[in-house]
Amino acid sequence: MEIGKELFIFFKKQLRSCIFAGAFFFLMFFSKYVTSFGLARYDFLFIAAISVQILLVTIRIESLDELKVICIFHIIGLCLELFKTHPLILSWQYPEQAFFKLGTVPLYSGFMYASVASYIIQAWRQFDLRLIRYPSYCLSIPLSVGIYLNFFTKHFIPDLRFVLILAIIMVFFKTRVCFVVKKNQRSMPLIVAFALIAFFIWIAENISTFLGAWQYPDQANGWSLVHMNKISSWFLLFIISFIIVADLLLYKYKEKRI
């Protein structure tokens, strides 16, 4: 009975942490119907996502400092999107028209990356996260930079993702994340948390592409399941997000790093 109650609280807190991502999914579903009003769905998503973000800050679910962090992810995501959707690369595409657009990228797309940052920030608060044996800046920062650069360089030189994953295992092997669901503090290896979250992001990606948020080349003639190798991409991308948020929060609260 006690375990069931704790699981209920756990999922409740997870849903609370996904407040922006959940709102964004609702907007994606609803956006299918806005074209009949003469508004491009990508533009609707951009305007609506900004409105949701303003609302979250206004009702103090997110702070201005947290909004600044989320904006950083919006910029990081847009830079990656501009490269990946370039006609010479075309890892994926946005087939619909938009006014709020930068090159090949509708501006709403940055909010998909921002939603990951929002989840981390909310989960940090909801579960009172603590990190044990978290690596120093001299390891975490170069690792995140290397992961981010590999998303670009892999189109010109061999993909180093498996080398990077090995480096991640070495750097985070001893790191555990502590969290509180109800009263008792629990913990798990941070790498396991990374893998689980990457899997659920992959599921969210399948829902997003089904709703037409973006399109992979093999989905041009109809939706199909996103290849499972994307889980490793999300694993790496989520680690970049986590490192940035964790480093900023640990610095802000002057928590000790081992």
ZAMAR-545187 format. One line per field, with one value per residue: residue number from 1; residue in one letter; x, y, z of N, C-alpha, C in turn. Coordinates in pm, 1 decimal. Example, Ala and Ser with C-alpha at 12.3 -4.5 7.8 and 13.67 -1.06 7.14 Angstrom:
<pts>
n = (1_2)
res = (A_S)
n.u = (1319.0_1285.0)
n.v = (-569.0_-225.0)
n.w = (780.0_708.0)
ca.u = (1230.0_1367.0)
ca.v = (-450.0_-106.0)
ca.w = (780.0_714.0)
c.u = (1320.0_1290.0)
c.v = (-330.0_3.0)
c.w = (780.0_787.0)
</pts>
This chain:
<pts>
n = (1_2_3_4_5_6_7_8_9_10_11_12_13_14_15_16_17_18_19_20_21_22_23_24_25_26_27_28_29_30_31_32_33_34_35_36_37_38_39_40_41_42_43_44_45_46_47_48_49_50_51_52_53_54_55_56_57_58_59_60_61_62_63_64_65_66_67_68_69_70_71_72_73_74_75_76_77_78_79_80_81_82_83_84_85_86_87_88_89_90_91_92_93_94_95_96_97_98_99_100_101_102_103_104_105_106_107_108_109_110_111_112_113_114_115_116_117_118_119_120_121_122_123_124_125_126_127_128_129_130_131_132_133_134_135_136_137_138_139_140_141_142_143_144_145_146_147_148_149_150_151_152_153_154_155_156_157_158_159_160_161_162_163_164_165_166_167_168_169_170_171_172_173_174_175_176_177_178_179_180_181_182_183_184_185_186_187_188_189_190_191_192_193_194_195_196_197_198_199_200_201_202_203_204_205_206_207_208_209_210_211_212_213_214_215_216_217_218_219_220_221_222_223_224_225_226_227_228_229_230_231_232_233_234_235_236_237_238_239_240_241_242_243_244_245_246_247_248_249_250_251_252_253_254_255_256_257_258)
res = (M_E_I_G_K_E_L_F_I_F_F_K_K_Q_L_R_S_C_I_F_A_G_A_F_F_F_L_M_F_F_S_K_Y_V_T_S_F_G_L_A_R_Y_D_F_L_F_I_A_A_I_S_V_Q_I_L_L_V_T_I_R_I_E_S_L_D_E_L_K_V_I_C_I_F_H_I_I_G_L_C_L_E_L_F_K_T_H_P_L_I_L_S_W_Q_Y_P_E_Q_A_F_F_K_L_G_T_V_P_L_Y_S_G_F_M_Y_A_S_V_A_S_Y_I_I_Q_A_W_R_Q_F_D_L_R_L_I_R_Y_P_S_Y_C_L_S_I_P_L_S_V_G_I_Y_L_N_F_F_T_K_H_F_I_P_D_L_R_F_V_L_I_L_A_I_I_M_V_F_F_K_T_R_V_C_F_V_V_K_K_N_Q_R_S_M_P_L_I_V_A_F_A_L_I_A_F_F_I_W_I_A_E_N_I_S_T_F_L_G_A_W_Q_Y_P_D_Q_A_N_G_W_S_L_V_H_M_N_K_I_S_S_W_F_L_L_F_I_I_S_F_I_I_V_A_D_L_L_L_Y_K_Y_K_E_K_R_I)
n.u = (83.7_189.9_398.5_256.5_130.0_350.7_445.3_234.3_260.9_511.9_466.1_287.9_449.9_626.6_459.2_401.0_652.6_672.0_525.7_554.2_636.8_418.2_212.9_303.1_276.4_-1.4_-59.4_56.6_-111.9_-357.0_-289.3_-333.1_-578.8_-583.1_-518.9_-740.6_-828.8_-667.9_-411.4_-77.3_29.7_281.1_347.7_143.0_216.2_456.9_375.0_191.3_354.7_528.3_339.4_257.9_497.7_528.9_305.8_373.6_586.5_460.6_273.2_449.6_550.7_774.9_1086.6_1241.6_1517.9_1528.7_1393.2_1581.1_1776.6_1630.8_1597.0_1856.9_1877.6_1693.5_1826.5_2057.3_1931.3_1815.6_2043.6_2146.0_1929.4_1928.5_2157.3_2109.7_1883.4_1964.2_1979.0_2196.1_2250.9_2011.7_1892.0_1646.7_1326.1_1106.9_810.5_599.6_474.6_587.4_577.0_719.6_1022.0_1351.4_1571.4_1569.0_1423.6_1146.6_1065.8_943.9_1055.0_1274.3_1163.2_1114.3_1352.6_1386.2_1183.9_1290.4_1490.3_1323.6_1190.3_1402.7_1472.4_1230.4_1198.7_1422.1_1349.3_1102.0_1167.7_1368.4_1646.7_1973.1_2318.2_2562.4_2906.8_2947.5_3099.2_3379.6_3397.1_3598.4_3577.1_3303.0_3223.0_3399.9_3319.8_3044.1_3063.8_3208.1_3021.5_2814.7_2943.4_2991.8_2748.5_2750.2_3000.4_2995.0_2895.6_3099.6_3330.7_3412.2_3146.3_3152.8_3003.1_2992.5_3239.6_3212.0_3000.2_3129.2_3312.7_3133.4_3036.4_3270.2_3317.1_3081.1_3042.6_3052.7_2869.2_2574.1_2225.1_2027.0_1697.6_1380.4_1072.9_841.9_896.2_1128.7_1468.0_1583.0_1797.0_1975.5_2190.0_2326.6_2368.6_2188.0_1949.4_1978.0_1958.2_1697.5_1537.9_1608.4_1493.1_1218.9_1197.9_1241.0_1004.5_828.8_919.7_833.0_557.0_547.5_641.5_442.8_232.1_312.4_507.6_771.3_964.2_1117.4_1337.7_1257.3_993.7_853.8_666.3_467.8_387.0_619.6_766.9_1011.3_1354.9_1528.2_1789.0_1791.9_1756.2_2005.7_2100.8_1929.0_1997.8_2257.5_2205.6_2037.0_2212.2_2385.4_2202.5_2144.2_2394.9_2449.5_2235.1_2274.8_2537.8_2501.1_2309.8_2442.9_2652.7_2513.9_2394.1_2614.0_2694.6_2885.2_3121.7_3244.0)
n.v = (-121.1_124.6_147.1_168.6_413.6_581.4_548.8_665.0_932.7_977.3_963.5_1172.0_1390.9_1372.0_1433.5_1693.7_1804.8_1793.8_2001.1_2215.8_2076.1_1903.0_2085.5_2178.2_1952.2_1930.9_2165.6_2105.8_1901.7_2040.3_2229.8_2131.2_2214.1_2484.7_2593.0_2630.4_2874.7_3048.9_3076.8_2979.6_2663.4_2630.0_2888.0_2942.1_2762.1_2877.5_3132.5_3049.0_2893.4_3085.5_3233.0_3046.2_3018.2_3276.0_3278.0_3074.9_3193.7_3419.4_3312.5_3205.5_2947.4_2901.5_3070.9_3392.4_3360.8_3089.7_3098.2_3230.3_3032.7_2845.0_2989.1_2986.7_2721.8_2726.7_2877.8_2717.4_2491.6_2597.5_2661.7_2406.3_2304.1_2469.7_2383.7_2105.1_2097.9_2209.9_2213.8_2063.4_1885.5_1791.6_1625.9_1617.7_1773.5_2062.5_2061.6_2241.2_2580.0_2894.1_3208.5_3312.7_3241.2_3116.6_3098.2_2770.6_2691.5_2687.3_2909.6_2806.7_2561.6_2571.6_2565.6_2302.5_2199.1_2363.0_2268.1_2035.7_2136.0_2276.2_2062.4_1938.6_2140.6_2172.7_1911.5_1896.9_2064.7_1954.0_1694.0_1739.4_1716.5_1576.0_1545.9_1297.2_1254.4_1399.7_1498.0_1727.6_2069.4_2075.0_1835.4_1794.6_2015.0_2020.1_1769.2_1801.4_1997.3_1854.8_1654.7_1808.9_1926.1_1697.5_1637.7_1800.1_1758.5_1489.7_1459.1_1500.6_1379.8_1056.7_934.5_995.5_906.5_668.8_663.3_888.2_807.1_607.1_768.9_914.2_713.1_657.3_903.7_951.9_723.0_671.3_847.6_932.7_1003.6_1154.6_1153.0_1269.2_1129.8_1098.1_1095.8_955.6_950.2_850.3_682.3_651.2_525.5_784.5_756.7_556.8_693.8_885.8_717.8_610.8_842.2_929.8_727.8_774.3_1027.9_961.9_820.8_1036.7_1180.2_1021.1_1056.6_1329.9_1353.6_1208.9_1382.9_1577.6_1765.0_1779.2_1626.4_1330.4_1214.7_950.9_956.9_1099.6_1003.6_917.2_853.8_684.8_467.1_621.3_560.8_343.0_408.4_671.6_699.1_691.2_934.6_1112.8_1045.4_1147.0_1417.8_1488.0_1466.0_1681.3_1887.3_1832.4_1860.2_2133.6_2256.4_2140.2_2225.1_2503.5_2529.5_2410.3_2585.5_2821.3_2768.0_2712.1_2452.1_2172.9_2010.8_1694.0)
n.w = (0.0_83.9_-99.3_-338.0_-295.1_-289.4_-549.3_-686.3_-604.5_-712.2_-993.5_-1012.2_-946.3_-1158.9_-1373.7_-1302.1_-1335.3_-1605.0_-1706.4_-1893.8_-2124.0_-2150.8_-2199.1_-2441.9_-2604.4_-2607.2_-2744.8_-2993.0_-3081.5_-3094.8_-3283.8_-3535.2_-3615.4_-3647.1_-3891.9_-4044.6_-3968.3_-4093.9_-3995.5_-3989.6_-3872.3_-3750.4_-3681.9_-3503.8_-3299.5_-3215.0_-3115.0_-2921.6_-2752.0_-2646.6_-2504.9_-2312.0_-2174.5_-2066.9_-1899.7_-1713.4_-1582.7_-1479.9_-1295.9_-1128.0_-1149.0_-1287.0_-1251.9_-1325.6_-1356.0_-1417.8_-1657.1_-1813.2_-1838.5_-1983.7_-2219.1_-2313.4_-2394.1_-2597.4_-2789.7_-2831.5_-2934.3_-3171.3_-3321.6_-3372.1_-3515.3_-3745.6_-3875.2_-3910.6_-4072.0_-4305.0_-4662.0_-4765.7_-4568.1_-4432.4_-4220.0_-4099.4_-4160.9_-4192.6_-4320.5_-4358.0_-4407.3_-4262.3_-4092.0_-3877.1_-3881.5_-3922.6_-4165.2_-4263.6_-4050.4_-3839.3_-3575.4_-3351.8_-3299.3_-3129.1_-2879.9_-2827.2_-2743.8_-2527.9_-2365.3_-2261.7_-2095.2_-1919.9_-1800.2_-1656.3_-1473.9_-1332.2_-1229.4_-1068.1_-860.9_-775.9_-690.9_-517.3_-590.8_-546.8_-606.2_-600.1_-588.1_-825.4_-1131.8_-1178.6_-1307.4_-1501.2_-1624.7_-1687.4_-1850.0_-2088.9_-2185.4_-2246.3_-2444.8_-2638.3_-2702.1_-2812.7_-3036.8_-3186.1_-3301.4_-3518.6_-3652.4_-3723.8_-3973.8_-4142.4_-4055.2_-3905.1_-3695.4_-3356.5_-3145.2_-2991.8_-2874.5_-2719.7_-2555.0_-2412.5_-2279.7_-2123.8_-1954.6_-1813.2_-1685.8_-1538.5_-1393.5_-1114.6_-1020.0_-852.4_-841.3_-606.2_-477.4_-356.6_-303.1_-136.5_163.3_233.2_123.3_-190.6_-429.1_-742.0_-1005.7_-1201.6_-1475.4_-1546.4_-1506.8_-1710.0_-1937.5_-1914.7_-1932.7_-2188.4_-2341.3_-2296.0_-2406.9_-2671.2_-2721.1_-2696.3_-2914.2_-3126.2_-3102.3_-3152.8_-3420.3_-3543.1_-3506.1_-3674.3_-3610.0_-3696.9_-3962.7_-4064.0_-4329.1_-4414.3_-4353.0_-4529.9_-4713.2_-4554.4_-4209.9_-4001.0_-3756.9_-3555.7_-3595.9_-3373.3_-3315.7_-3262.6_-2995.4_-2873.6_-2963.8_-2833.4_-2576.3_-2561.2_-2617.5_-2408.9_-2196.3_-2241.9_-2186.8_-1918.3_-1793.1_-1833.3_-1690.2_-1434.9_-1371.8_-1364.6_-1157.0_-941.2_-917.7_-860.9_-610.3_-466.7_-411.4_-298.7_-503.4_-592.2)
ca.u = (0.0_279.5_471.5_161.5_109.9_473.1_446.6_136.6_323.3_622.4_412.0_228.7_559.5_677.6_366.2_421.7_779.6_653.1_416.0_571.8_636.8_280.7_137.8_349.4_212.2_-141.0_-59.3_84.4_-234.6_-457.4_-243.1_-384.8_-708.3_-576.0_-499.0_-870.5_-846.6_-572.8_-284.1_10.0_37.0_411.7_338.9_57.2_295.1_553.8_304.4_131.9_462.1_570.1_231.8_266.5_616.9_496.4_211.0_444.8_665.2_365.8_215.4_566.3_590.3_915.3_1141.4_1309.6_1648.1_1504.4_1357.4_1705.7_1838.2_1549.0_1628.0_1986.2_1850.0_1624.6_1931.3_2137.0_1850.2_1800.6_2171.1_2150.4_1824.9_1971.4_2255.3_2052.4_1781.3_2023.5_1958.0_2309.2_2252.4_1873.7_1865.7_1502.1_1275.9_977.8_748.4_495.7_517.9_582.6_626.0_823.9_1112.0_1490.1_1621.9_1484.8_1375.8_1043.9_1119.1_884.5_1132.3_1363.1_1090.9_1121.3_1473.2_1359.0_1097.7_1378.9_1549.5_1217.6_1168.5_1513.1_1461.3_1114.2_1225.9_1521.2_1275.8_998.1_1225.3_1477.7_1760.0_2108.7_2412.9_2675.6_3026.9_2928.8_3232.1_3417.5_3377.3_3701.4_3534.1_3166.5_3210.4_3455.9_3240.4_2921.9_3104.5_3242.6_2897.2_2743.1_3017.1_2981.4_2625.3_2786.3_3117.9_2973.9_2861.0_3222.8_3427.6_3338.5_3063.7_3224.5_2906.9_3023.9_3355.4_3156.8_2923.9_3230.3_3363.5_3026.5_3036.6_3388.1_3304.5_2965.6_3026.4_3031.4_2772.6_2437.5_2130.1_1937.8_1570.3_1280.8_938.2_749.8_977.5_1259.3_1554.8_1622.0_1902.0_2001.8_2302.3_2284.5_2369.0_2061.1_1848.1_1996.2_1908.3_1551.8_1478.8_1629.3_1391.7_1088.5_1202.6_1222.8_859.7_770.0_957.2_742.2_427.9_564.5_647.5_309.5_149.4_362.1_594.6_877.1_955.5_1241.6_1327.1_1182.3_852.9_799.6_550.3_378.0_455.7_673.2_834.1_1146.6_1454.2_1569.3_1922.1_1772.8_1762.4_2141.9_2112.2_1862.3_2080.8_2367.1_2151.8_1986.7_2327.9_2425.2_2105.1_2158.4_2521.7_2435.9_2148.1_2338.5_2651.7_2449.8_2245.1_2545.0_2726.6_2424.7_2373.5_2745.7_2702.8_3016.8_3139.8_3352.7)
ca.v = (0.0_239.2_155.4_219.2_556.1_651.5_549.2_766.0_1063.6_986.9_997.9_1305.0_1486.9_1367.4_1511.7_1833.7_1845.3_1800.7_2095.5_2286.9_1976.1_1857.1_2193.0_2184.8_1840.6_1969.6_2266.7_2038.5_1832.6_2141.3_2310.8_2075.1_2273.9_2630.8_2637.3_2672.6_3014.9_3127.6_3090.1_2864.0_2593.2_2654.5_3021.3_2925.3_2696.8_2974.7_3232.1_2981.9_2851.3_3207.2_3266.4_2950.4_3050.8_3397.4_3238.1_2999.4_3289.7_3507.5_3242.3_3166.3_2807.4_2918.6_3202.1_3461.6_3296.2_2963.8_3135.3_3261.3_2903.8_2786.7_3065.2_2935.8_2597.9_2764.0_2920.6_2598.2_2408.5_2661.1_2646.6_2268.5_2289.8_2537.1_2297.6_1974.7_2111.4_2266.9_2121.7_1974.5_1788.4_1742.8_1514.9_1622.8_1895.0_2117.5_2073.9_2343.4_2719.1_2971.6_3346.2_3320.5_3139.2_3155.4_3006.2_2652.1_2648.1_2766.4_2946.8_2728.4_2439.0_2589.0_2534.7_2158.9_2182.7_2434.1_2185.0_1942.5_2214.7_2303.3_1938.8_1918.4_2241.9_2140.7_1786.7_1929.1_2122.4_1863.0_1575.7_1783.7_1638.0_1593.6_1465.9_1243.7_1231.2_1461.9_1538.8_1868.3_2146.9_2043.9_1714.6_1805.8_2115.1_1969.3_1656.3_1853.0_2064.9_1750.0_1591.1_1902.5_1938.7_1573.5_1643.2_1871.4_1702.2_1352.4_1462.3_1520.9_1281.7_947.4_963.5_957.6_893.6_556.5_708.3_981.9_729.6_544.7_876.7_944.4_605.1_675.0_1026.0_946.7_586.8_673.1_952.1_890.9_1112.0_1130.6_1221.8_1244.8_1118.8_1131.8_1136.3_891.5_981.3_734.2_717.8_560.5_572.5_892.6_706.3_485.2_798.7_939.5_620.5_602.2_966.6_928.0_638.1_841.0_1137.0_895.7_798.1_1168.7_1215.6_949.2_1125.5_1461.4_1338.2_1165.6_1503.3_1666.8_1870.6_1780.6_1508.9_1268.4_1179.8_827.8_979.5_1191.9_941.9_866.6_839.6_555.5_472.5_677.5_455.1_335.8_466.5_808.3_697.1_729.5_1078.5_1181.4_1019.2_1244.8_1554.2_1512.4_1484.3_1822.3_1968.1_1809.6_1917.6_2279.7_2291.8_2099.8_2313.6_2635.6_2522.2_2383.6_2711.1_2920.0_2736.6_2688.6_2317.3_2111.9_1910.9_1602.0)
ca.w = (0.0_93.7_-226.2_-436.9_-268.7_-329.2_-695.9_-729.5_-583.2_-808.3_-1125.4_-999.8_-954.2_-1295.5_-1456.4_-1264.9_-1394.9_-1751.2_-1730.3_-2020.4_-2231.5_-2167.1_-2264.7_-2580.4_-2674.6_-2628.7_-2850.3_-3120.0_-3122.7_-3128.0_-3397.0_-3660.7_-3647.4_-3655.7_-4030.3_-4100.0_-3931.0_-4170.8_-3924.4_-4007.6_-3743.5_-3689.3_-3620.8_-3385.5_-3195.5_-3164.2_-3034.1_-2806.0_-2660.9_-2576.0_-2410.9_-2200.9_-2096.3_-1990.3_-1795.6_-1610.1_-1503.8_-1410.6_-1180.1_-1048.4_-1162.1_-1325.7_-1216.1_-1435.5_-1373.4_-1488.1_-1794.0_-1882.7_-1871.9_-2090.4_-2341.1_-2361.3_-2466.3_-2720.9_-2883.5_-2863.1_-3021.7_-3302.4_-3393.7_-3419.9_-3616.0_-3868.0_-3941.8_-3945.7_-4175.9_-4426.4_-4774.6_-4786.8_-4458.0_-4431.6_-4127.9_-4090.4_-4224.8_-4152.4_-4453.1_-4366.8_-4415.1_-4137.9_-4097.5_-3774.0_-3931.7_-3943.9_-4265.9_-4283.3_-3919.0_-3770.0_-3444.6_-3243.1_-3276.2_-3014.7_-2756.4_-2802.3_-2662.4_-2403.3_-2281.5_-2190.5_-1986.8_-1824.2_-1724.4_-1562.5_-1368.9_-1249.8_-1158.1_-964.8_-748.9_-728.4_-626.4_-430.7_-640.6_-497.7_-682.9_-523.9_-671.0_-957.2_-1180.5_-1174.1_-1430.5_-1601.2_-1694.6_-1738.9_-1956.8_-2215.5_-2233.3_-2308.9_-2569.0_-2733.4_-2746.9_-2900.1_-3161.9_-3263.3_-3380.2_-3642.2_-3720.3_-3768.8_-4116.1_-4219.1_-4006.0_-3840.8_-3578.9_-3234.5_-3036.3_-2902.9_-2795.8_-2622.4_-2457.2_-2325.9_-2193.4_-2028.2_-1854.7_-1729.0_-1606.5_-1448.7_-1341.9_-969.5_-984.5_-821.5_-820.4_-492.2_-494.7_-253.1_-357.4_-27.9_277.3_228.1_9.3_-270.5_-524.4_-853.0_-1088.1_-1290.5_-1613.6_-1565.2_-1522.5_-1845.4_-2035.9_-1903.3_-1984.1_-2333.8_-2398.8_-2293.1_-2505.9_-2801.2_-2733.9_-2722.1_-3050.6_-3215.7_-3096.5_-3216.2_-3566.1_-3585.2_-3507.6_-3779.0_-3558.3_-3798.0_-4048.4_-4109.5_-4472.0_-4438.6_-4319.0_-4631.1_-4778.6_-4450.3_-4081.6_-3959.6_-3627.1_-3557.1_-3573.5_-3233.2_-3293.7_-3213.4_-2849.4_-2836.3_-2988.4_-2723.0_-2458.3_-2564.1_-2611.2_-2273.8_-2107.9_-2258.1_-2114.1_-1774.2_-1747.8_-1828.2_-1578.3_-1309.2_-1344.6_-1326.8_-1026.5_-839.9_-900.6_-797.7_-468.7_-407.9_-358.2_-312.6_-610.1_-561.6)
c.u = (86.9_356.3_381.9_137.7_231.1_484.8_350.6_195.3_436.3_571.3_346.4_336.6_621.1_588.7_381.9_549.5_767.9_548.9_431.2_568.5_495.4_194.4_174.4_289.0_66.0_-151.5_-33.8_-39.5_-339.1_-420.5_-292.1_-510.9_-701.5_-560.5_-629.3_-902.2_-744.1_-438.5_-201.4_32.9_170.5_414.2_252.0_136.9_395.8_486.3_249.4_238.0_515.3_466.5_235.8_384.8_593.7_403.6_281.9_528.8_572.1_308.0_323.8_591.8_735.5_959.7_1207.4_1447.2_1633.0_1466.7_1482.4_1776.6_1763.5_1576.4_1762.7_1964.5_1776.1_1726.9_2016.5_2061.4_1836.3_1927.7_2183.1_2048.6_1866.0_2069.5_2188.8_1949.0_1834.0_2009.5_2072.9_2319.5_2118.8_1854.7_1716.1_1455.9_1141.6_901.9_647.1_554.6_508.3_633.3_740.0_923.7_1251.4_1552.2_1523.6_1411.0_1265.8_1088.0_1059.3_971.1_1226.1_1295.8_1089.7_1245.1_1453.7_1272.5_1178.5_1442.8_1447.2_1191.1_1277.7_1500.9_1345.5_1138.3_1325.6_1451.3_1177.3_1054.0_1343.2_1607.2_1891.8_2199.5_2530.3_2787.5_3005.1_3062.4_3254.6_3391.7_3476.0_3671.1_3397.8_3155.1_3273.0_3375.0_3114.6_2952.8_3137.0_3119.5_2824.2_2811.1_3002.6_2854.3_2649.3_2893.9_3094.5_2933.9_2985.2_3334.0_3348.5_3264.4_3132.5_3129.4_2941.3_3148.5_3306.3_3076.1_3018.2_3287.5_3261.4_3023.6_3153.8_3372.7_3194.2_2945.6_2991.6_2923.6_2633.3_2350.8_2036.8_1810.6_1473.8_1143.4_836.0_828.0_1119.6_1338.1_1596.0_1728.9_1912.6_2122.1_2253.9_2277.8_2238.9_1947.9_1856.2_1931.0_1755.5_1484.4_1493.1_1525.5_1255.4_1084.8_1183.4_1074.8_789.1_800.6_866.3_604.4_435.3_567.0_513.7_214.9_198.9_450.2_717.0_872.2_1094.8_1226.1_1244.5_1035.0_782.7_673.3_450.8_455.5_503.9_746.8_975.0_1245.2_1506.0_1709.8_1912.7_1775.8_1901.1_2164.5_2047.8_1936.1_2191.7_2314.3_2099.3_2101.7_2381.2_2333.6_2126.0_2285.3_2511.0_2351.7_2215.4_2454.1_2604.9_2387.5_2345.3_2627.5_2641.7_2412.1_2500.7_2757.5_2839.1_3017.0_3258.9_3409.5)
c.v = (125.7_260.3_213.5_368.8_637.0_657.5_653.2_906.1_1086.0_1029.8_1135.4_1411.9_1488.4_1448.3_1660.2_1888.4_1864.3_1904.3_2169.6_2190.1_1926.0_1960.4_2200.7_2071.8_1872.3_2070.0_2204.3_1967.6_1933.3_2217.9_2257.4_2146.8_2425.4_2680.4_2684.0_2817.5_3105.1_3149.0_2963.2_2796.5_2615.5_2791.5_3016.9_2864.3_2792.7_3074.6_3168.2_2940.5_2970.4_3244.7_3174.8_2983.7_3175.2_3364.3_3166.8_3090.9_3377.6_3441.5_3174.6_3015.6_2802.0_3059.0_3265.9_3400.9_3165.3_2990.2_3167.5_3132.7_2839.1_2857.3_3021.0_2809.2_2625.3_2802.2_2801.8_2509.4_2466.8_2648.1_2506.1_2246.6_2352.4_2450.9_2169.8_1983.5_2177.7_2166.3_2025.0_1866.3_1714.1_1616.4_1503.8_1753.9_1936.8_2148.5_2185.9_2484.2_2787.2_3112.2_3364.9_3207.5_3197.1_3055.7_2893.2_2611.1_2740.0_2789.9_2867.2_2609.1_2450.2_2554.9_2385.2_2126.6_2250.0_2350.4_2081.9_2013.6_2243.9_2180.6_1919.5_2014.4_2209.6_2014.4_1809.2_1981.4_2022.5_1746.1_1609.7_1708.4_1676.3_1499.3_1425.1_1208.1_1280.2_1516.9_1689.3_1935.5_2107.8_1914.4_1734.9_1901.7_2067.6_1853.7_1705.0_1924.2_1961.3_1680.2_1681.0_1914.0_1814.3_1569.2_1714.3_1795.7_1562.1_1345.0_1475.5_1424.2_1170.1_991.7_909.1_931.6_780.5_584.5_801.1_909.3_659.0_647.4_912.9_840.0_621.6_794.6_1014.6_811.0_584.9_773.0_893.0_1015.9_1070.7_1211.7_1180.9_1241.5_1162.6_1185.4_1083.4_932.7_852.0_778.9_612.9_612.0_677.0_845.7_632.8_585.8_860.2_848.1_612.9_725.4_973.8_841.0_706.2_961.3_1080.4_866.0_929.7_1213.5_1146.4_1014.8_1258.6_1450.6_1290.7_1285.1_1607.6_1779.3_1888.2_1647.7_1459.3_1226.8_1054.3_839.0_1068.5_1136.6_884.2_841.2_697.6_574.6_527.9_568.3_460.9_389.5_612.6_814.6_738.8_878.6_1157.7_1161.9_1123.3_1387.7_1586.6_1535.7_1626.6_1910.7_1955.1_1874.4_2069.2_2321.3_2259.5_2192.8_2451.5_2634.2_2497.0_2509.2_2813.1_2895.5_2697.0_2549.1_2255.7_2007.8_1824.9_1548.0)
c.w = (0.0_-36.1_-335.1_-421.1_-313.8_-481.2_-751.5_-717.0_-683.4_-945.6_-1124.4_-1012.5_-1093.9_-1389.0_-1429.4_-1328.0_-1545.5_-1791.2_-1862.7_-2138.3_-2257.7_-2237.0_-2412.8_-2663.5_-2704.4_-2743.0_-2987.0_-3172.3_-3170.6_-3254.5_-3531.1_-3708.2_-3669.7_-3799.6_-4093.9_-4065.1_-3999.5_-4104.3_-3943.8_-3873.1_-3674.0_-3621.2_-3495.6_-3270.6_-3133.4_-3070.6_-2906.5_-2704.7_-2581.4_-2469.9_-2289.4_-2111.6_-2010.3_-1874.3_-1681.0_-1521.3_-1420.2_-1285.6_-1096.0_-1044.2_-1208.5_-1286.2_-1338.2_-1461.6_-1449.6_-1633.1_-1875.6_-1926.9_-1988.3_-2222.8_-2400.0_-2442.7_-2596.8_-2827.7_-2926.8_-2960.7_-3160.8_-3385.4_-3451.9_-3531.0_-3749.2_-3946.5_-3993.7_-4058.0_-4302.6_-4540.6_-4799.7_-4679.2_-4450.9_-4346.7_-4100.0_-4151.7_-4165.1_-4280.8_-4468.1_-4364.9_-4278.1_-4163.6_-3998.1_-3799.7_-3948.3_-4040.3_-4288.8_-4156.3_-3865.2_-3626.3_-3329.7_-3205.7_-3156.7_-2883.3_-2727.0_-2718.6_-2526.5_-2309.7_-2203.5_-2071.5_-1878.5_-1738.0_-1619.1_-1444.6_-1274.9_-1166.9_-1045.2_-839.4_-688.8_-647.1_-534.7_-465.3_-574.2_-576.1_-594.7_-620.7_-815.6_-1004.1_-1177.6_-1308.4_-1539.3_-1675.0_-1761.4_-1856.7_-2088.4_-2272.5_-2304.1_-2440.1_-2676.9_-2788.7_-2845.8_-3035.6_-3248.7_-3346.4_-3513.8_-3720.0_-3775.2_-3916.6_-4204.4_-4178.6_-3938.3_-3714.3_-3453.3_-3117.8_-2939.7_-2819.1_-2685.1_-2514.3_-2360.1_-2229.1_-2086.0_-1916.5_-1759.1_-1634.7_-1501.0_-1381.5_-1193.3_-925.8_-961.8_-803.1_-707.6_-511.0_-383.5_-318.9_-252.7_91.7_266.7_104.8_-60.2_-369.5_-633.2_-930.1_-1188.5_-1435.1_-1643.5_-1585.1_-1661.9_-1949.4_-2033.7_-1962.4_-2135.8_-2402.1_-2403.5_-2387.4_-2645.9_-2825.1_-2766.1_-2864.9_-3151.2_-3219.2_-3171.4_-3368.0_-3621.1_-3596.2_-3607.5_-3731.1_-3646.6_-3870.0_-4085.3_-4255.6_-4499.9_-4398.8_-4421.6_-4697.0_-4678.3_-4321.9_-4058.8_-3828.1_-3642.8_-3520.3_-3429.8_-3208.6_-3247.2_-3060.4_-2802.7_-2859.2_-2875.3_-2591.3_-2448.5_-2548.6_-2471.9_-2176.3_-2119.4_-2174.3_-1963.9_-1720.4_-1733.4_-1707.7_-1445.3_-1273.9_-1298.9_-1187.7_-914.8_-812.7_-824.2_-647.7_-396.2_-345.3_-390.3_-423.7_-574.7_-691.9)
</pts>
